[in-house]
């Protein structure tokens, strides 16, 4: 109890509260700008932490990350441009709600359910960190291979009535992700003699191109279709209580799945959001409403990606193993602040750990007022003339794409994927699966090759471990059920004209 009281005194000091307020504003700004990710927000704060005590330094990291993940939903909702990769899974859904005149509902869901998911993950972090970290460490390349396959299956679910077209864009994403030297053999693939392509095609410029540049091209060709929902965003909290009661199972499921996936080293909020959105669509009682502006998927995926943030800290604190790229940066800061992660930190410095837990709770609660202010400021874009707004967005896209690697080549990637995204959508092909393919393709190949080497070429090695076998059964059952349902729908469509003719 003494350690808890000491931790609360440390957190509720003027220095820590000011540090959290400043990093909250910074995280909201970075997350809302396409291309500037939550990882970048965390990395940019590292030099400032050199001059701060341990608790304010960690508080800045936690607050900026949580705010950036939430803020990535704002441009996705208002402009169909995901601010962070974690928002790409449900950008089309939230943008459809905006076109239906429900922008305040979509933004309210993004804010409120991000807070709920973050608080759920924090409770799990406090109560069950050692036990969950032990489970996460049992995941080897075999388990990750099946988990990635399960994630790739989401491409079929999120495309609704066009699964074949979703598979086409998924494989295009896998193809784009295989460019360069980033493969187990470090062999240059599809580089065509270009030194710039040896490093591969960056995900962020590709994502901005597919969503943002293609949207700008569509506006240039058909501006009248964009102005039909121009209106001011109202109260973002109106109706949230009803949604919490209606979708309580989805909220709990998304929070739990996000926390569990976040606890797996190398997974993170991006994969959690994709899997939760696909799971929501597959298990929904109203799957036909998805894609037209239905809140159910937003509730589950929004809770999931913020739950994953706290989950990623479980292996980081208990074993010093990063759960994602953000915690990899944070672990370095912890070592610099003499808060060496590992089991002994719970014994030697319990007040610091309790302070971290308190910071997580406070950061998620701060998201409500700060997020509301950010939404009110960002919603003004709906009242701006689109012929003025679109060039400004294009400038931000160029800056965001260039800032990732400071490489002019990324600007060519931006343009190429923008043209490809416009062409694909003009012909009815969904573009979200392409991002999923680029995100998971490298992981799939790496874990497959590693597993085959460990199994000495024996495919049975993929199902010999209990957890791997369970994931394999889930994946294969999902494929079988999906194929059977697709075949049944096809047969019904063929029988319907015959029944009418009779």
N, C-alpha and C positions, 0 to 999 in steps of 0.2 A: 504493500500500500504506500509506503514511503517513496518507492521508486515511481509509482504512478503519479503521486502528488508532485514530485520533482519534475516529472516529464510535462505535466500540465502547466506548471510554472514556466518551464522553458518555452513551451509552444505559445502561450498567451502573453508573450513579452512584446514590447513595441517593435523591436528589431525584426522578430519573426513575422509578425502580422504585416509590417510594411513590406518585407521581402516577398511574402505571399501575394499581397495586393499588386505589387509591381510585376511579378512574374505572371500573375493571372492576366493582366492587360497584355503583356508581351505574348503569352501563349495564345490568347484569343486572336491577336493580330496575325501571328504567324500561321495559325491553323486556318484562318479564313482566306488567306492568299493562296491560290492554286500553285502547287509546286513547293511551297515551304512547309515541310512536314513536321510532325511532332518530334521526330528524331533530330531534325535540324534545330528546332527550338531548344531542345535539351543541350545539344552540343554548343550552341552559341552562348549558353549561360555558364558553361564550365569555367571560362577565365574569371568570371565574377566570383565564383565560389572560392577561389584562392584566398580572398580577403575576408571571408566570413567564417564564423564558428560552425561546427558540424550541423546543428539543427536548422539554422536558417538556410544553409547550403542545400540540405536535402529537401527542405520545405519548398524552395524555389523550383527544384527539379520536379517534384511531385505535382505541384500546382500548375506549372507551365504545361506539363504533359497532358494532364486531365483536361485543361481548357482547350488545348490545341486539337485533341481528338474530337471534342464536342464541336468546336468552331468549324471543323472541316465539313460538317453537315450543312452549314448556312449557305455557302455558295452553291452546294449541290441542290439544295431546295429551291433557291431563288433563281439560279441561272443554269442549272444542270451541269455544273462544273464541280466535281468533288474536290474539296480542299486538301484532303489527305487520302491515301489508299484505303484506309479503313472505312471511308464514306462511299467508296465506289460501288459497293455491293447493292445499295438501295437508293442510289441517286435518281434513277429513272422513276422509282415509286414516289419519292418525295417531290420531285419536279411535277409529276402528274397531279399530285394534290394541289400544288400551286396553280397549275393551269385550271383546276376545277374550282378555284377561289378559296382554297383551304390552306393557304400559306401559313397562317397563324397556328393551325392545328399541327401541321407537319413540323414547324419549328418548336412548338411546345412539346411535342413528342420527343424530338431530338434532345431538348434540354432536360425535361423531367425524368425521362427514362434513362438518360445517361447518368444522372445523379443516383437513381435507384440502383442501376447496375454497378456503379462505382462503390456505393455503400455496401452492397451485397458482397462484392469482392473483398472489401476491406474487412468485413466481419469474418469471412473465411480466412483471410490472411492472419487475423488476430487469433482465431480459435484453432485452426487446423493446419498452420503452416508446416510444422515438421512432418506430419503424416502425409500431406499432399506432396511435399517435396520428395519424400521417399518413393512414392508412387511414380512421380515424374522421372526420377532417376532410373527407373526400371525400363523406360522407353529406350530402345536401341534403334538402329537403322531399319530393322524389320517393321517395328511398330510405326515408325514415321513414314515408311513407304505406304502402308495401308491407310494411314491418316491422310496423306497427301492425295491418294487415289479417291478417298472419301470426299475430300475437298473439291477435287476436279469434277466429281459427280454433280456438284452444285450447279455446274453450267447447264445441265439438262433441266434442272428444276426451275431455275430463275428465268428460263426462256419461255415458259408457258406452253403455248400451242405450236411453237416452232422449234422442237428439240433438235431436229436435224440441222437447221440453220445455226442453232447455238453450238452444236458440235463443230460445224465448219469454222466459226470464229474462234472457238476454243483451240482448235488445232493450228489456226493461224497464230494465235498467241503463243502456243508451245513452240512453233517454228521460230517466231521472233525471239523467244527466250533462249533458244539454242545457239544464237549467233555469238561468235567470239571464242575466247579462250576459257570461258567459265564452264568447264566440263571436267570430269574426273581425269581424262587423259591430257588435259591442257592442249588439245589439238585445235588449231584455228579452223572454224567452220563458218561457211557462208560469209566470209570476209571479202572475197573478190579482190584480194590484194590491197585492201585499204587498211592502213595502220589504225585509223580511228575506230574501225569496227572490231579490232582485236579485243577491246574492253567490253564488247557487247552493246546492246541497245538498252539504255537506261529506262527503268520503269516509269519514273515520274514524268519525263518529257513525253513518253508514249501515252500515258494516261491523260495528260493535259491536251495532247493533240487529238486523241480519240473523242474526248468529251467536249473540250472548250473550243478548239479550232474548228471542229466539225459543226458545232452549234453556231459559231460566227459565220461560217459559210452558208448554213441554212438560212440564217437571218438575211444575209446579203441577197439570197435568191428569192426569199419569200418573207419580207418584213411584216406583212399584214398578219401573219399567223402568230407573231410573238406578242403583239400588243393587246391581245384579247383578254388577258387577265391582269392588266395593270390596275392595281389598287393598293391601298395602304393596309399593312398588316395590323390586325386588331390585338386583342388580349391573347397572349400565347398560353396563358394558364387556364383559359376557359375550356371546360370539358375534359380536363385531364383526370379529374376524379372518376368520371364515368369510364374513361378508357382504362384506368387502373383496375376498376372493378370488373370490367368486361374481359380484359386480357391479363388477368392475374396469373394464369397458368403460363402464358407466353412470356410474361415478364420474369417469372421465377426460372423458367427453362432457359431463356436467353442469358440471364445473369449467371446461372450455374454452368452452362456450356462455355460461356466466355471466360469465366474464372478457371475452369478446368483446362481449356486450351491455352490460356495465358500462362498457366503453370508449367506447360511443356516447353523446355528450352528450344528456342528457335521458331516457335509458332507465332504468337503475338495476336494483336487486335485485328489485323487484316484478315487472317484466316478465320478467326472467330466470327467476324461480321458476315462473311460469305456463308459459312456453314449454318449460322443461326437463321439468316434470311431464307436460305434454301429449305431448312427444316421447318420454318414457319409456313412456307408455301406448301410443302408436301403434307403437313399434318393439319392444315387449316380445314375448317368446315366450309369455307367459301373460297376455294382456290381460284375460281373463275374471276374474282374481283382483283386479284393481284395484277399489277401492271397498269391499272387504271386509276390509281390514287387511293389504295386501301391502307389503313393505318396499322394493320396487324403485323405485317413484316417489319415496319419501322420500329414498332414497340420492342419486338424481340431482338432485332439486330442492334438497335441503339443501346439497349441494356447490355448486350453481349460485348461490344467493343470496349466499353468503359470497365466492365467487369474484368476483362482480360488484362487491363493495366495493373490492377492490384494483384491478379494472379501471377503475373510475370515477376513480381517481387518475392514470391514464395521461394523458388530455388535460389534467387539472388541473395536473400538474407540468410537462408539456412545453410546453403552450401557454397555461396559465392559463384554460382553458375548463372549467367544471364538468361532470363526468359525471352528477351527480345533485344533489338538493337538499342532501345532506350536504356534498359537496365544494364547493358554492357557499358554504356557511358557512365551510368550512376555508380556502378561498382568501382570504377576508377576514382570517382570523387570520394566514395566511402573510404577507400584506402588512403587517399591523400589527407582525409580528415581523421585518420587513426580510428575509424570505425570498421575495422576489418571484418567483413561478413564471414559467417560460419557459425557453427553451433555454440561456440564459446561466447559470442557476443550477447546471447540471451542470459548468460551467467555473469560475465564481467561488466557489461554495460547495459543492464536492463532498462535504466531510465532513458537511454538513447533509443532503444527499440520501442518503448512505450511512446516516446515523443514522435517517432515515425508513424506509429499507428494513429496517434491523435492528429497528425498533419494530414493523413489520408482522409480522415473523417471531415476535418475542417475544410480541406480543399474541395471536396465534393459538395459540401453545403454552400461554400462561397460561389460555386458554379451557378446557383440559382439567381442571385442578384446581378453578378457580373455577366452571366449569359443573357439575362433579360436586357441589360443595357446594350450588349453587343448586337442582339437581334434587332432592337429598335433602331440602332445606328445603321445596320446593314440593310434593313428593310426599305430604306430610302431609295435603294436601287430600283424598286418597282415603280417609283414616280419619276425616275430620270428618263429622258428621251433615249430610246434604244440606239438611234444612230449616233448618239454621243457616247453611250455606255459601252457599246461593243468594241470600239477602238481602244478605250481605256482598259477593258478586260484583256484585249489582245496584248497590250503592253505588259500587263502584269503576268500574263502567261509566258511571254518571252523572257522576262526577268526571272520568273520562277524556274523555267526550264534551264536557263543558262547558269543559275546559281547552284545547281546540284553539283556539277563537276567543273564549272568555269570553262566549258568547252563549247566552241562554236558548232561542233558536230551535233550536239544535242538539239540545236535549233533546226537542223535539217531533219532530225528524228521527229521533232515537233510538227513540222510541216508535212512530212510524209505520212505520219499517222493521222494527222488532221484530214488530209485528202482521203486516206483509206477509210476513216470513220464516216465521213460524209457519203462516200460511195456505198459502203456496206449498208448504212441505214436507209439510204435512198432506195435500196433494193430489198428492204425488209429483214436484214440480218442484224441481230442484236450485237452490240459492241462490248457489253460488260464481260462476257466469257473470254474475250481476248486478253483483258487485264488479268483475269484469273489464271489463264494459261501462262502468261509471262511471270506471274507471281510464284506459281507453284512448279513450273516446268523444271527449273534448275534443281529444286529440292527433290523432285521425283527421280531424276536421273542420278543424282548424287547418292541418294539412299538405296536405289536399286543396285548400282554398281558396288557400293560398299557391302550390301547384304550378300550379293553373289560371291564376292571375294571371301567373306567370312564363312559362307556355306560351301565353299570350294565348288561352286557351280551347281549345287544341288537345289532345285526349286523348292523342295520340301522344307528347306530352312526357313522359308517365309511363314510357315504355319506351325513350326515346332514349339515356339514359345506361347504360353497361354494367352497373353494379352494380344499378341500378333494374330493368333488364331481367331480370337473373338472379333477383332477388327476386320479380319478377312471375311468371316461369316457375315458380319453386318454389311460390308461393301458388296459382296456377291448377292446377298438377299435383296439389297436395294436395287442393284442392277436388274435382277430377275423380275422383281415386282414392277419396276418402272417399265421394263420391256413388255411385260404381260398387259399392263394397263394401256400402254400405247397401242398394242396390237388389238385390244378390245375396242378402243376408241375408233381405230381404223375400220374394223369390221362393222361397227355400228353405223359409221358414215356410209359405208358401201350398201348396207341393208336398208338404210332410210329411203333412198330413191326408189328401190324396188317395192318397198311397202306402200309408198305413195302411189306408184303406178298401178298397183293392184286395187 
